[in-house]
């Protein structure tokens, strides 16, 4: 990398969230985002190979999400080389190729489809809650937040629910293993290979014996008057596997920590369940968990940053969701906020495919939990830690409540 230019030096260096200080700063990151955004709309990070630009405001992020001709999804990590980016379809494709694959998947994730499977979602949610309700305690992460959306998505994909433990271990190793624990990335590479082998075998099985599931549907689907190749099927399945098993689980951990600490909010939601959908939007905004990145395709001046082809742009939705230029009192959680705009599901061509399903899962979880466990608290002296990189989430959340033992 060449010397830093005057234009680049005009953009302040991004001081936080390197891999050494990330864990200690994690629980304070909302306040950190607020302070950083107050001082500058963008930051830079001088790294070997390319520069990384952080965009913190709502409008800048939304424009970057939408302008795929400048901010490409061919690389969605700020730190990996382009040649090392796995081909996750359709995530790492740009228009017009992206739309071809997105159109194949859209029918499975419409608002109507999400409503149709709500009874199944509700049934699984109740089943999980009842499995530990009488004990008076649980770890929200391991006993509920990870299992609940995982089981729903595994049914959609056609994966055997009885093997959920293995899938959850894989996703944890792949998504939440630190560089310190895996410096040569050998563990993550091995896990990626194991997942790919499993999904490849599933695809082959569904080709010969199709069922009523998403993988079977994809084996019969066509693009440009041809069937999908094995590589395309694997790339699509791998992406759906990662997205379906991690994001809703992470969001649930922040929702239930908040409600455990705010009894007035959980009482309101229990007594007025019709307000839950609006509360879900406020949770999604205030506790936005996704940070993604884009690849700069050409030299451009954007948000005051002199970007060059090959640079990366980081889009932390936790920062844009708290932008006071977008919402009044954006730094406050307002459970009945009347108007709510956020980028927690992204924007533009890559807006989250599963947003409708996610909203249903979150709303059902809040409603059914509080009908059965209305009052609860975090276990005293618990040490709550979290991971924040691409998809944030709490590592554990021990909850306790009184039980009626007759």
N, C-alpha and C positions, 0 to 999 in steps of 0.2 A: 504494500500500500504506500502511496506517495505521501508527501507532507500535507498536513492539514491546511486548507486554504483559509483566507480571511473570512470568506462567507461561511465556511463551516464553523470557524471559531466563534462566529456570532451566535451560534446555537449552543446553549450550555450542555455540558457533559451530563449524562444520566448517571446519578450517583448511587443508585440502589439496585437490588435484585441481581447481583452477580451470584455465582453459585456458592460463594463463601458466606455471604451475609443474608441470603434469602431466608433461611429458616428462622432466624432471630427477628427479622423484620416482618414476617408474614402476618402476624396477628395485628399489626399496626398499619397494614398497607392502605386501607381507605383514607386515613389521615395523611399518609405520605402522598398518595395521589392528589389529594386536595391541595397540599402545600406546593407540590411540583407544578400542577396546572395553574395555580395562582401566579407563579413566577414566570412561566413560559408555556406557550402552546405546544412546543416540541422540544425534544432533547436528542442528543446524539451519543453514540457509544463507539469509540475507536477500537476496533477489533482487528486482529490479523486477517487479511483477505478481503474484507469489505466493511463498509460502515453500516451501522444499525441506527435507524431513526425511530424515535418513539413519538407517536401522535396521541395527545391526551384529550383533545376536545371532541365534542359530539359531532359537529359539522365536518371537521377534518377527517375523522374516522369514517363517517358515513360516505363522504366523497371518495375516500380511498377504497372502501368496500365496493363501491359502485363502478369505479373506473378500472376495470380489469385489463384494459389495454395498456395502462401505465403500471398498475400494481397487480402483477400476475400471481396466480395461485400455484404456479408450477413448483414453488418452494413455500412451505407453510411453517417453517422453523427459522428463526433468525440466526441459528448457529451452525446449521449443517450445510455442506456443499451441495450444489444443485445435483451433481451426479449421485449423491447418496440419498436423495429424497425418494422414498418408495412411491410407486405409481398408484396412489389411492384414487380410484375413480368413483364419482366425478370431481372430488375435491381438488385434485391437482391439475384439472383441465380448465382451460379458459374458453369463453365463447369463440366460435359457434360450436365447437366439439362438445363442450360441456352440456349444452342443452339437449343433445341427442340422448345422453345417458340419464340426465335428470328427468326427461319425459317418461322414460321407462319406470322410474322409481316413484314418481309423483302419485300415481293412483293408490299406492299402499300407504301414503302418509298425508292424505287430505284431511281437512277438518271433519268431513262427513265420516270418513273411515275411522278416525279417532273416536267419534261419538258412538259408532257402531260397536267398537270393542270395549267401550266403557264398562259394561257389565262384567266382562272377563277381568278387566283391570281391578274393578271393585272387589270381585270375589277373591282374587289373589291377595289384595291388600288386607282384607279382613282376615284371611287365613293366617297370614304372617303375624298380624297383631295379636290374634288369639293364641298363637303358639307361645307367647311369652307374657301375656297380660297378667295372668294369675301369679307370676313370680315377683312382681313388684319392681322389676329392674330389667334393663337391657343395655347393651351397647348399640346405640341407634345405628352406627355405621355397619357393624358386622351382622346384626340381627335383623335389620330392616332395610336401611337405605341402599345397600348394595344388592340385596337379594330381590327386592320388590321390582325395580325396573328391569333387572337382569332376566328374571323369569318371564316377564311380559315380552321382552324383545327376543328371547330365545324361542318362544312360541311362534312369533312372527317369522323368524328366520328358519324355523324347523330344526332347531338344535335341541338335544335332549336335556330337559331341565334337571334331571338327576345328575348331570355332569357339571352343574353350575359352579361347584367348588373349583374345578379345574379351570374353567373359563375365567373366573374371578382372579385366581392366582396368576394366570397369564396376563390379564389386563393390568394387574398391579405391578408385575415385573416389567411390563413393556412401558407403561405410562408413568410410573412413580418411582422407578429406580434412579437414584442419583448418580452423577458422575463419580462421586467419591466412593460409592459402593460398587461401581462397575466402570472403572476408568478406561478400559479398552472396549467397552460396550459389548463384550462377549456374551454376557447374560441376556441382554436385550436382543442381540442378534439370534441367539439360540431360541429364545422365546418366540421371536417373529417367525423363525423357521418351523417351530412346532405348531404354531397357529396356522401357518400356511399349509402345512401338510394335512392337518385335520380338516381344514376347510376344503382343500383339494379333494380329499376322500369323500366328503359330504357332497360336493358338486357331482362327482362321478356317480355316487349312489342315486342322487336325484335325477340324473340323466336317464338311468335305466328304470328307476321306480319312482316317478314323480308323485308328490303329495300336494296337499293344499297349503303351501308355504311359499315364502318369498324366494328361496333358493330355487325351488322347482320352477317357479314362474320365470326366473332369470334364465334358466337353462333352455327355455323355449322362446325367449324374447329375441327380437331381431333389430338390428340397426343397419341402415343403408341396404336393406334387403338381404341381410346375412345374419346368421346366428352369432351370438357373442363367442369369442374365443375363450379357451380355458384361462388365459392370462387376464382377460377382461373380467371374467366371472370371479376370479380369485381377488382381483384388485377391488371390485365392488363389495364383495362379501367381507373382505378384511376391514374396509373402511366402516361399513355398517356395524360390524362387530365391535370396533373400538368406540364408535359414537354411542351405540346403544347401551353399552355396559358401564359407562363412566360418568356421563354428564348429568343425568337426572340424579344419580346417587350423590354426586358432589353437591348439587343444589339442595337436596333434602337435608344434608347435614347442617347447612347454614340456617335454613328455615327453622329446624327444630331447636337449634341452639338459641336462636332469637326468641322463639315462643317459650322455651324453658325459662328464659330470663325476663319475659314480659307477660305476666299472667293476665293483665288487662287485655292484651291483644288476643291471647288464646281464648279468653272468655267471650270476646266479641265474635270471633270466628265460630265458636261452638253455638252461641245463641243466635247468630245470624249467618247461617251457612251460605246464603245467597250472596254475601259479600266476599266469599273466598276467591272467585276469579280475579277481582280487582286487587286483592291482597297478593295473589300470586304474581301479578305484574310488578307490584312494588318490591316483592322479594327478588324477582329476576333483575330488576334495575339496581336496587341497593346492594345486593350481594352478587353482582355479576361475576361469574367464575371463569369465563373464557378469555384467554389471551392468545391471539393468533398473529401470523406474520404474512407479509407479501414480498414478492420479488420485484424490484424496480426494473422495468424493461428498457428504459431509455433515460438519458439525462433530462432532468426536469427540476424546476423550482416549485416546491410545494410546501405550504405551511411555513414559509420562511426558510426552508431547508434546501440547500443546493445538492440534490440527490443525483447519483450517477448510476448508470446501468449496472446491475449486479448488486447494488446495495439492497438492504432489507428494511422493511417498515414494520414495526411492531404496533399492534392495535389492542391495547388493554381495555376491554369493555368496562372493567371496574372503574376506570378513570372517566370515560365518556358518560357513564350513567350518572355521575355526580357533578356534571358540568352545570354551574349556576346560570350560564348563558342559555341553557336549554330548558331548565326547570327551576321554578322558585323553590327555595329551601331544599336544594338538591342534596345537601349533606345530611338531611333528616329523613328518617323512615316514617312515612305517613301512610298508615294502613288503609285509609280510605281516600287516597289521592285520586282526584276526579279525572285528571288527564295524565297519561303516562306514556312517554316515548323513550325507548331505550334501544340499544344495539346488542342486547345480550344474545340474540339469535343471529346477529350479523345483519347484513343488508345487501341489496343487489343480487346478482345471479347466484351467489353461494349462500344466500340466506338459509338458515338451518332447515334441512329437509324434515326433521322430526319435531318441529316446534309445536304442532298441534297435539301430537301424542304426549310430548313433555308436559304441556299445560294440563292435559287431562290427568296424567299420573300425579302431578303435584297437587292439583285440586282434590282429587280423590283421597290421597294420603292425608291431607290436612283434615278433611271432613271425617273420614272413618276413624282416624286416630283419636280425635277429640270427642267423638261419641263414646268411645270405649275407655280412654285414658285422659280425662279432662284436666287433671292437675298433676304436674310432675316437675321435677327440678334436676339440675345437674348434680351428680354425686359429689359431695364435699371433697375438697382437696384433690380433685381430678386435674391432671395436667393435660390441657387441650392443645394439640399441635395440628398443623395442617401442611399440605403441599399446595403450591400455588402456580407452578409453571404454566403449561398449556391449559389444563383444566384443574381448577382449585377444588379443594375439599378438605374436610376435617379427617384426621387419621383415626380418631375415636371420639365418642360422645356418650359417656356413661350416664344414663338417666335412671331416676328412681321415682316411685309413686306408692301411695297407700293402696292396699288391696282389702277387699271385703271377704273375709274368710268365714263368714257366717258365725 
